[in-house]
Amino acid sequence: MYCCICVDADWAHPLIATYLLEKMEQAKTRFTFFATENQTVPKSPLCELAWHPNFERGASDLELKQLAELFPGVRGLRPHKLIWGDCRNEDLMRHGIEWVSSVYLKDHWKPVEQDGILEVPIAWGDNW
């Protein structure tokens, strides 16, 4: 079993996020940081950077293009509020996305492949 600690900038004040990230580094704990906009992101071998697009703002392709310019080479994504808008798997793959985490499946820990994208289910969260 894996326990993933995910941090996104629209959920934590930068001072709180910085404190949390320092503690993660001290504990040598791997984590995923979900970037939402033009912001400072952690530079650490323990941190995987992923996108946290807000598809409620408009066309998903524009949102993905903006994140790709800000944070190139990202492979993962969790949509804001788990809302997909008009985004399709083909759009994700065109931008190099290999995995998403967007479905809550209680007590289900195994990733599931769907149409070329790996879905890493959310089995617990502070908002469930």
ABEGO torsion letter per residue (X at the ends): XBBBBBBBAAABBAAAAAAAAAAAAAAGBBBBBBBABBBBBBBBAABBBBBBBBAAAEBAAAAAAAAAAABBGBABBBBBGGBAEABBAAAAAAAGBABBBABBBBGBABBBBBGGBBBBBBABBAAX
